[in-house]
């Protein structure tokens, strides 16, 4: 079973990869509604963080699909 720390580590690795390999996409992550919490101090639990990680993966997958990098 994954721990919250494991998931956070995956998020950090993925966002770092996006920043290095797809800086144009990285710049838009702050603007994505999925990445903006709806509460001032949201609870960060495993389910929420897994959902966030999955959303990042889907954003990257869609970006790569529509912006074929040469």
Rosetta blueprint (number, residue, H / E / L):
1 X L
2 X L
3 X L
4 X H
5 X H
6 X H
7 X H
8 X H
9 X H
10 X H
11 X H
12 X H
13 X H
14 X H
15 X H
16 X H
17 X H
18 X H
19 X H
20 X H
21 X H
22 X L
23 X H
24 X H
25 X H
26 X H
27 X H
28 X H
29 X H
30 X L
31 X L
32 X L
33 X H
34 X H
35 X H
36 X L
37 X L
38 X L
39 X L
40 X L
41 X L
42 X L
43 X L
44 X L
45 X L
46 X H
47 X H
48 X H
49 X H
50 X H
51 X H
52 X H
53 X H
54 X H
55 X H
56 X H
57 X H
58 X H
59 X H
60 X H
61 X H
62 X H
63 X H
64 X H
65 X H
66 X H
67 X L
68 X L
69 X L
70 X L
